[in-house]
């Protein structure tokens, strides 16, 4: 269990460090190509959630984030010995905290990864943690359901 906290801290530090670097080195709205035709870095302020839904509702996202952090901590404690559930929760918690810090500190979330080969929303490390964590949780739930049916 102690290494869960370490992983969460490292992911949040990585997320916040890259956001800090981006805001200090790339002008707002500018795009710097990393791998031509694949991925670029940009500096975008997202005042909403995914796909900029509910723009400007920072109070709502702050309240939801606080509730989510509490619930995730509860479930992480409850499933601390079940890696199939605890690792997705670690990723989800790190992502939630990373974007929560932005909302509290700046009133928006800094996004920077732009996929150049597809029209996809610009995202950050916290978003990647959330997405991978949710996908892994869905797989864990589906797998757990199959095990229960077979017993």
Secondary structure, 3 states (H helix, E strand, C coil): CHHHHHHHHHHHHHHHHHHHHHHHHCCCCCEEEEECCCEEEEEEEECCCHHHCCCCCHHHHHHHHHHHHHHHHHHHHHCCCCHHHHHHHHHHHHHHHHHHHHHHHHCCEEEEEEECCCCCCCECHHHHHHHHHHHHHHHHHHHHHHHHHHC
